[in-house]
Amino acid sequence: MSKTFRPYEPDQPFLMPASMREWLPSGHLAYFVFDVVEQLDLSAVTERYAHEERGYPPIPPADDGEGLALCLCIGVPSSREIARKLEEDIAFRVLAVNNTPDFRTISDFRKDHLKALAGLFVQVLKL
């Protein structure tokens, strides 16, 4: 009797669960980051977009903030590395809700909101 293998169908249309949160095990650091960012006052970031009508709609600040928070937790400082992780790392994809901004967008977000991010860091310390 020969050994049988599990089915291998790389072209199967849908392999992942319906909810992206099911991609990660319970207790993953990403869930902690979700909970922390959910408690933050992001108005210092969002007020910049209140009257902006030009261009493509921006990625929600919570998405960017969660990705940056996870990067700080695991020691990833580079915008290029963050962009790569958003493409390849399941935890980052879950945090960004499958948004994959390029490294320039990430870098610009940090530059544009440096003062606000410092305030968010203080909020995190208070939590």
N, C-alpha and C positions, 0 to 999 in steps of 0.2 A: 504494500500500500504506500503510495507516494504522499509526501507532505502537501497539504493544501495551504494556500496563502490567503490573506485577507484581500478583498477586492481592491484593485488599484486602477482608479479611473481619473486621471489628471484633468480630463476635459469635462468632468461632471460640473454642471452649472452652479450649484450652490453647496459648499461644504461647511460654511461657518454657521453658527447659530443665528437665530433671528435678531437677538439683542447683542450688541457689541460687548456689553458688560459681561456676558457669559463667556467671552474669550479668555478672561482672566480668572485665576482661582480666588476664592474668597480670602480676605485678609491681605490682598496685594496692596503695595504702597500706593498705587494709582487711586484706590478707593479712599484712602486717607487724604490724598491731594484733592479729590473731588469734594470731600466733606469740608476741608479747610477753605478752599476757594469759594464754596457756596456761602460761607459765613462772612466773607470779606465785603467791604463796601467798595465797589468798583467804580463809583461815580467820578473819581478823579481821572479815570481812564475814559469812561464813556462820554463825559461832557464834551470832549474834543470832537466827537462825531455828531453832536446834537444838531448842529446847523449845517453840516457838510452834505451837499447834495451832488457833488461831482463824483465821477468814477464808479467803479464796481462796488457793491456793498462789502464792507469789511468783515473779516472773521470776527465773531463775537469775542470781546476781551476775556471772557472767562475761559474760552478755549486756549487763547494764547497764554493766559496766566497759568492755567493748569500745566501746559507743556513746559513753561519756564520753571514753574515750581518743581516739577518732577526732575528737570535737568539740574536744578540746584541741589536737590536731594541726592542725586547719584553722581554729581560732579561732572556735568557736561556743559562747558561754557561756550562752545563755538556755535555760531548760527548755522554753519554748514553741517556740523554734526547733528544739531537738533533737526534740521531739515531731513537729513538722512534717516534719523530715527523715526521721524513722522512717516516716512515711506516704508520702513522695514521692521520696526519694533511694534509688537502688538499693544503693549501698554501705552505707548505714545499715540497710536492710532485710536485707541479707545478714548483716551483723554481729549484728543482733538476732534472726536466724533467724525473721524475719517477725513478731516480737512488736512490738506498737505500744502501749506504755503511754502514758497521757496525761501532760500536763506536770506535773500535781500529783504523780503517782507518781515521776516523774524528780526533781522538786524534793525530795520527801520522802526519796528514796533518798540524795541528796547530803547533806541535813541529817542524816539518821540515821547516816550512815557517814562523816562528815567526818573524824574522827580516823583511821579505817581507810584512807580514800582518801589521806590524807597519807602513811601508811605505804606504800601501794602506789606512790605517786609516788617515794618513796625507792628502792623495789625496782626501778622502771623505770630510775632513774638509775644504779643499780649494774649493771644489765644492759648 
